[in-house]
Amino acid sequence: MRHILVTGSTRGIGAAITDALRNSARVAGHGRQDRDDVIGADLADPGAADALWDAALARLDGRIDVLINNAGVFEAIPVDATLPDWQATWGRTMQINLQAAADLSRRAVLHWRERGVGGRIVNIASRAAYRGDSPAHWHYAASKAGMVAMTKSIARGFAGEGILAFAICPGFTMTGMAEDYLASRGGDKLLADIPLGRVAEPEEVARAAAWLALEAPASMTGAVLDINGASFVR
């Protein structure tokens, strides 16, 4: 049974991923605060990702086979904000969405090298990595584009060691965060931009993540899967 660390597992896509893996893997979840089945770590803290890895390793008896980087924030900052607010929001978003994922991926690569085995990284990025986002969310799009580039770099750099990396780029997904955004931006107008006529369900993203974590062929390493109802096609 694979041992898997899922970040941001307490709600939305992360909770759905945990549910999708429940019967086929041993999962260590992550959230802002400790709970019975969740390791608490505030990824806005530069040292938190490293501590989270150590805690997850202890909980999973010294072995992690798959890392799923799902935790992220989606916080607006207008272009006319004060410079300190602008930079603080950019810094927080990059720290949580990209730097923490990079720190965990680094630990995963080192762990698998030390053990002499391969492993898998699945990064939950966003359609915004390719299409961009709203005028108040440059930083979010930039962080997710960085995550896609990181995924491809890991795949190219470590495939020969059996270390595989994949990314998923969802569009709007019916989480609490997406519901609030749709309501604030006029849901009907946004839905009209999605040929499928609806946003994705968290379970759809979760099924793809579970498949990449457990079953996807090794030759797919470096692949980026789009789940956006054809609202952006590459």
Secondary structure, 3 states (H helix, E strand, C coil): CEEEEECCCCCHHHHHHHHHHCCCEEEEEEECCCECCEEECCCCCCCHHHHHHHHHHHHCCCCCCEEEECCCCCCCCCCCCCHHHHHHHHHHHHHHHHHHHHHHHHHHHHHHHHHCCCEEEEEECCCHHHHCCCCCCHHHHHHHHHHHHHHHHHHHHHHHHCEEEEEEEECCECCHHHHHHHHHHCHHHHHCCCCCCCCECHHHHHHHHHHHHHCCCHHHCCCEEEECCCCCCC
